[in-house]
Amino acid sequence: MDYFFELFLGGLTRGSIYALIALGYTMVYGIIELINFAHGEIYMIGAFTALIVASLLTMAGFKGLAVLALSMVVAVIYAGAYGFTVEKIAYKPLRQASRLSPLISAIGMSIFLQNYVLLAQTSDFLPFPSLIPKFGFMAPYEPIFSSSELVIVSVTATVMVLLTCLIKFTRMGKAMRATAQDRKMAMLAGININRVISTTFVIGSCLAAVGGVLIASHIGQINFYIGFIAGIKAFTAAVLGGIGSVPGAVLGSLVLGWTESFVTGYISSDYEDVFAFLLLVLILIFRPEGILGKSRAQKV
Amino acid sequence: MRRFFCITVVAMMTMALMITGCAKKEAAKEPVKLGVAGPHSGDLASYGIPTVRAAELAVKEINATGGILGRPVELLVEDDVCKPEVATNTATKLVSDGAVVVLGHICSGATKAALGIYNDARIIVMSPSATNPDLTQSGDYPNFFRTIASDDMQAMLGVKFTVNKLGAKKVAVIHDKGDYGKGYAEFAKKYLDEMEGAEAVLFEGITPGAVDYSAIVQKIAKSGAEAVIYGGYHPEASKIVTQMRKKQMNTFFVSDDGVKDVTFIKVAGEFAEGVYASGPMDVSDLPMYKSAVEAHKAQYGEDPGAFFKEGYAATLALLNAIQKAGSTEYTAVEKVLRSEYVDTPVGSISFDAKGDAIGVGFSMYKVVNGEYVEQK
């Protein structure tokens, strides 16, 4: 039973990590039906920014929570600016093009950003300081669940609630929903859809940066390539939960995290990815819109 | 950020200048073309770039004294990103560009993929780092040589050390599913099973690049293993060790030369302390080694990285063999490689019938105060 509980907590952490990235995928898809493959790279850029800022602050004599807060803020702003620019450069000019063009543009952007960071920084793995302060748990749980894991899980939960509120109750949220439903009608109703789309990209990118900083701090290392695999897994999770749905992205991520954790624990880590993607295939066969996705009638 | 970028640009420009400079001066004589293949970009570039630098330094010295066979040596540097599917392209490119001999590749998987192409073209290949046993022992690649000892020797050392020196009887064997890591782990399991009183309680492959390894770490804890033997490279090893230590597990961690890299200590930090990793024997007292390292420091302003000395040794062995054979013809060069000893930064070496170097071996190292210390 204890072993089960440990695996459960491990899967919960892993799922929350995926969720922080998956939220960005799902929001962008919900609004403009584009799979933003450069999203994983924004996550990576957020982590790199935090590393640079944190090193500078540590050199300047800052300590503890101040370093975490400041580097988090700078990373979020910087990644938000990246998300904004990427949308303006790579997707906006292609808004009227066929659906394949922005997808390819997204893949191109992803490869460009990876190599840009590779050249500007280094190909080596870099140590990332553990910014999240350590605090203890009760004796039997201490080795199982650390402070950084708790922070990741609770941040994911908070972010999900805040995002849902934003979409449900604010003016911007209303505009987002309208744009998602019918872009042309929203425009005719006086909604500035360019601003809505930009805002969505910026919010998604900021979340990715939060994820990047927390995860890098939890794992303790980064390099230019981390965005790729994390991005693929988060994308899978978003599809699993129903792409376009905020709670769906979180649920899908948790399901994916638990699947991987339990398969490793009870079967073999050799089959971790096999079962994770088998689950995806099964869900897509029996519920093509994902766990919490809404099926939408396609206009022909 | 800008500084790194500037350094890269300047480095690229100086490299381009060096090559064009050489070409102009010796236009009259056809150069001896030495192919250099390995990962020069991507996440494993830290394994490939030291070999390129080693070849550059060795060739610079040789060219300064008149080259070989009275001809200058020219480097053809090609990137294979450590990926088998790219390595075949790299090999084809080197063959069509007229490489006489090839230094590389770096990763075992990429080497294996490329070897067939070189064999068809009758080109001798010498790797400073590909340690997969099959490369020499299968007999499929008569054109292959290496200046590093093979994985089965390394796995034998790892197992003997774990069981006899550390006293661990229950061992978890973990690998990264790659040619190199899995090969090492399979040998480790085989030797553990053969050993009296020792057993492999776990044998599993993890997914490289995964964001989190807590499940496998918990599984290791549950298996009751007293030691972990890991086959693979340093990025995963540092993540696993970090998570193990954070979960307050003091299990011994023993690994291979994919982990014995300064980047491992840099990344894992305090958690690297007490980790064991095998690597090529310490040759830091050899005069040739010292002068090669000093040349590297003078040129690049830093200590050389992984496989630098093996790369330097392979360059010298190849060029020396061509010089002594008096031609670049395949059989003549091969005969010299297998029969004559050459002085290199890894000691005086020759090659056996299979292509393994005679005179090199492995030792076990332990991380103590942020440095690898050889265990006698």
Boltz contact constraints between the chains, C-beta under 6 A:
constraints:
  - contact:
      token1: [A, 3]
      token2: [B, 222]
      max_distance: 6.0
  - contact:
      token1: [A, 6]
      token2: [B, 218]
      max_distance: 6.0
  - contact:
      token1: [A, 10]
      token2: [B, 214]
      max_distance: 6.0
  - contact:
      token1: [A, 10]
      token2: [B, 215]
      max_distance: 6.0
  - contact:
      token1: [A, 14]
      token2: [B, 212]
      max_distance: 6.0
  - contact:
      token1: [A, 17]
      token2: [B, 211]
      max_distance: 6.0
  - contact:
      token1: [A, 119]
      token2: [B, 8]
      max_distance: 6.0
  - contact:
      token1: [A, 120]
      token2: [B, 1]
      max_distance: 6.0
  - contact:
      token1: [A, 120]
      token2: [B, 4]
      max_distance: 6.0
  - contact:
      token1: [A, 120]
      token2: [B, 5]
      max_distance: 6.0
  - contact:
      token1: [A, 123]
      token2: [B, 45]
      max_distance: 6.0
  - contact:
      token1: [A, 124]
      token2: [B, 46]
      max_distance: 6.0
  - contact:
      token1: [A, 124]
      token2: [B, 263]
      max_distance: 6.0
  - contact:
      token1: [A, 125]
      token2: [B, 235]
      max_distance: 6.0
  - contact:
      token1: [A, 125]
      token2: [B, 263]
      max_distance: 6.0
  - contact:
      token1: [A, 125]
      token2: [B, 267]
      max_distance: 6.0
  - contact:
      token1: [A, 127]
      token2: [B, 266]
      max_distance: 6.0
  - contact:
      token1: [A, 127]
      token2: [B, 267]
      max_distance: 6.0
  - contact:
      token1: [A, 127]
      token2: [B, 269]
      max_distance: 6.0
  - contact:
      token1: [A, 143]
      token2: [B, 247]
      max_distance: 6.0
  - contact:
      token1: [A, 143]
      token2: [B, 248]
      max_distance: 6.0
  - contact:
      token1: [A, 146]
      token2: [B, 246]
      max_distance: 6.0
  - contact:
      token1: [A, 220]
      token2: [B, 242]
      max_distance: 6.0
  - contact:
      token1: [A, 221]
      token2: [B, 267]
      max_distance: 6.0
  - contact:
      token1: [A, 223]
      token2: [B, 43]
      max_distance: 6.0
  - contact:
      token1: [A, 225]
      token2: [B, 43]
      max_distance: 6.0
  - contact:
      token1: [A, 229]
      token2: [B, 209]
      max_distance: 6.0
  - contact:
      token1: [A, 230]
      token2: [B, 211]
      max_distance: 6.0
  - contact:
      token1: [A, 261]
      token2: [B, 215]
      max_distance: 6.0
  - contact:
      token1: [A, 264]
      token2: [B, 215]
      max_distance: 6.0
  - contact:
      token1: [A, 264]
      token2: [B, 216]
      max_distance: 6.0
  - contact:
      token1: [A, 265]
      token2: [B, 215]
      max_distance: 6.0
  - contact:
      token1: [A, 265]
      token2: [B, 219]
      max_distance: 6.0
  - contact:
      token1: [A, 268]
      token2: [B, 204]
      max_distance: 6.0
  - contact:
      token1: [A, 269]
      token2: [B, 204]
      max_distance: 6.0
  - contact:
      token1: [A, 269]
      token2: [B, 206]
      max_distance: 6.0
  - contact:
      token1: [A, 269]
      token2: [B, 216]
      max_distance: 6.0
  - contact:
      token1: [A, 270]
      token2: [B, 204]
      max_distance: 6.0
  - contact:
      token1: [A, 270]
      token2: [B, 205]
      max_distance: 6.0
  - contact:
      token1: [A, 272]
      token2: [B, 207]
      max_distance: 6.0
  - contact:
      token1: [A, 273]
      token2: [B, 207]
      max_distance: 6.0
